[in-house]
């Protein structure tokens, strides 16, 4: 993994749980904390080095799950705050886990989850100062929620301008 000028992510390698499929591929079995471009249940080609360590290669089949990561700011990212974040997003169809060291929550967002409401909640929480969030791995369906939201905001803004001009 590439570390940016701010030192993020705080690791250059991340180990992920995976199920060996026996054909040189694995199915990822947890939500990545730092790796970008992969999500839980993706099928990934692996290479085994001389010490028996499996190193990830290309994604063979995407699961269509998304990985969204949050750094929880509310209540200093306490265990209770992280758990609260997990519970509220769980109601919208996600799973995930928290990690104390970085005050983080990693969400696994399956395609059947309520993507528009998840995005709206993410943006609302960021605006309120409850968390920062990033997209670790997203799909076209997820990206379309940003477009839909932006179009609605743009249209509502234009409608508001038209109404004010008529007044």
Secondary structure, DSSP 8 states (H G I E B T S, - for coil): ----TT--SS-S-----EEE-SSSEEEE-S--SS-SS--TT-EEEEEE-TTS-EEEEEEEE--S-EEEEEEE-GGGG-HHHHHHHHHHHHTTTEEEEEETTTTEEEEEE-TTS-HHHHHHHHHHHHHTTSEEEEEEE--HHHHHHHHHHHHHHHHHHHHHHHHHHH-
